[in-house]
Amino acid sequence: MIYLLCKVKLLYKVVGLSLEKNLLLAQLYDLYAPLLTTLQKTVMGDFLLKDLTISEIAENNGVSRQAIKDAVAKAEAKLLDYEDKLGFYKRLQGGT
């Protein structure tokens, strides 16, 4: 199990993704998804929870990859902004 976890972390480093960032975004998505637009909810759910690629999401929704990249970026910014303003995740983690 530890070997598998190390391989996954290495893969994320090679690809340039942050496992910790995606975990944080998934938790913020659980808290703040109702505040996102329908498209952003769908795209972030597919990206974070179903672990689909940008290309797969674009194909499934019949839109361009750039449209999905933009939707992910905007949703990510909104999730982080909601946490910055509301702080529910921080409070759940024991912060003040």
C-alpha positions in Angstrom: 0.0 0.0 0.0 2.8 2.4 0.9 4.5 1.6 -2.4 1.3 2.4 -4.3 0.9 5.7 -2.5 4.6 6.7 -3.3 4.0 5.8 -6.9 0.9 8.0 -7.0 2.7 10.9 -5.4 5.6 10.5 -7.9 3.1 10.5 -10.7 1.5 13.7 -9.5 5.0 15.3 -9.2 6.0 14.2 -12.8 2.7 15.4 -14.3 2.8 18.6 -12.3 -0.3 18.1 -10.3 -0.6 18.5 -6.5 -2.2 15.7 -4.6 -2.7 18.0 -1.6 -4.2 20.7 -3.7 -6.7 18.3 -5.3 -7.6 16.9 -1.9 -8.2 20.4 -0.6 -10.3 21.3 -3.7 -12.4 18.1 -3.3 -13.1 19.0 0.3 -14.0 22.5 -0.6 -16.2 21.2 -3.4 -18.1 19.1 -0.8 -18.7 22.2 1.3 -19.4 24.9 -1.4 -20.7 23.0 -4.5 -24.2 24.4 -4.1 -22.7 27.9 -4.6 -21.2 27.0 -8.0 -23.0 27.2 -11.4 -24.4 24.0 -12.8 -21.6 23.7 -15.4 -18.9 24.3 -12.7 -20.5 21.6 -10.4 -20.6 19.1 -13.2 -17.0 19.8 -14.4 -15.5 19.9 -10.9 -17.4 16.7 -9.9 -16.0 14.9 -13.0 -12.5 16.3 -12.5 -12.1 15.9 -8.7 -14.4 13.0 -7.8 -14.6 10.9 -10.9 -10.9 11.7 -11.8 -11.7 12.3 -15.5 -9.2 14.2 -17.7 -9.9 17.6 -19.2 -10.2 15.8 -22.6 -12.7 13.2 -21.3 -14.9 15.9 -19.7 -14.8 18.0 -22.8 -15.8 15.0 -24.9 -18.6 14.0 -22.5 -20.0 17.6 -22.5 -19.6 18.3 -26.2 -17.4 21.4 -25.7 -13.8 22.3 -26.2 -10.9 21.4 -23.9 -10.3 25.1 -23.4 -13.9 25.6 -22.2 -13.4 22.9 -19.6 -10.0 24.3 -18.5 -11.6 27.7 -18.1 -14.5 26.2 -16.1 -12.1 24.3 -13.8 -10.0 27.4 -13.3 -13.0 29.6 -12.5 -14.5 27.0 -10.2 -11.2 26.5 -8.4 -10.9 30.3 -7.9 -14.5 30.4 -6.6 -14.0 27.6 -4.1 -10.8 29.1 -2.7 -12.6 32.5 -2.6 -15.6 31.1 -0.7 -13.2 29.4 1.8 -11.3 32.7 2.2 -14.5 34.6 2.9 -16.5 32.0 4.8 -13.9 29.8 6.4 -16.0 26.7 6.9 -13.2 24.3 6.0 -10.8 26.0 8.4 -13.3 25.8 11.2 -14.0 22.1 10.6 -10.3 21.5 10.8 -10.2 23.1 14.3 -9.0 26.5 13.2 -10.4 29.8 14.4 
